[in-house]
Amino acid sequence: MLPLSGVKVIEFCEVASGPYCGMLLADMGAEVIKVEREGVGDSLRQWPPLSNGYSENFASLNRGKKSIALNLKDPADREIARKLILSADAVVENYRPGVMEKNGLGYAAMSKDKPALVYCSISAYGQSGPRSHEGGFDLTIQAAGGVMSVTGEAEGPPVKCGVPISDFGAGLYAAFSIAAALRKAQVSGEGDHIDISMLGATLAMAALQTSEYFGTGVDPKKLGSAHPRNAPYQAFKAKDGYFAMAAGNDRLWRSVCELVGRPDLVEDARFVNTASRTRNQTELRILLEEIFAAKSAAEWIEGFTGVGVPCGPINSYSQILADPQVEHMGWVRETTLPSGVTTRTFASPVMLSGKGIEIRSAPPALGEHREEIVRALDSAVALKAIAG
């Protein structure tokens, strides 16, 4: 019995933020029906790598869902979409503001017939305001939202975070908000129109950066892997490559000094507390890297781990996915794509009562469940008529 068992969600979404939200809800037990464009489907289906013609990128965001392909310009298909929404507990959509309204499927129209409906709209800038009409992708929102101003080396060109945090941050906010609004609807019978903007989610996750600006009036700067308020706390170069080490308080700093054979640094005025170490962190990095050059990254990691200083290698994805902790948690699972190819995917990282969440069904082929979905709708209408 998963937390959202019995909840029905209709997803009108493409690419990343919306599909990620829908998948999170499906992982928690919701029945998620994905409405896709007839003939082409979610454009993420075309993204490589393709395994026998099926996108592994699409698979990574759409497990546990059913698919129906509709042409919303066709009155008959639009009526199916309307019935689907009215049969559901929640809707999530990430079209540009106004598209669902244009098709007669917006919150105002649907909530009149179903007041308890939870309806979540994800967009680049929000459903109202001077920029609401603009589209956006993760790159452009990272740029507009300040992320690129604090990412990369100090003198380097603009760099985005390699993980699409604006997309997935919005998806996480959406899934959390839908789950919360479902609780309200259950208790009060009143739904909500949830407005999730990628820009807002990106700024909200930048709480440390925005608070730094509010507190100082100065824009945060790019520091590479370093930290604006802690040191040593970054990637360091060893004899054969880099490793990460974070001595985020005075106790850990003392452990670093003892391990590297420089107990005198504890009393050095430049490094005597967190604030002074942060002010002098470039000098501190140069000093430490001269010491670190004597041994390999693995040797330093072993040493720091032994004295309780958080540290780790700079892993590639192939390396971390093979890590014993990942294996122990059971996060990597096999799944069979509609193309017949058996592949691996990263499952939900959430543990419930000590157990991982199983993948209940593989990602769907385009329109795979149309007959099943329409038949269920017709049956529901017939039962309602009999009951009436």
Secondary structure, 3 states (H helix, E strand, C coil): CCCCCCCEEEEECCCCHHHHHHHHHHHCCCEEEEEEECCCCCHHHHCCCEECCEEHHHHHHCCCEEEEEECCCCHHHHHHHHHHHHCCCEEEECCCCCHHHHCCCCHHHHHHHCCCCEEEEEECCCCCCCCCCCCCCHHHHHHHCCHHHHCCCCCCCCCCCCCCHHHHHHHHHHHHHHHHHHHHHHHHCCCEEEEEEHHHHHHHHCHHHHHHHHHHCCCCCCCCCCCCCCCCEEEEECCCCEEEEECCCHHHHHHHHHHCCCHHHHHCCCCCCHHHHHHCHHHHHHHHHHHHCCCCHHHHHHHHHHCCCCEEECCCHHHHHCCHHHHHHCCEEEEECCCCCEEEEECCCCEECCEECCCCCCCCCCCCCHHHHHHHHHHHHHHHHHHC
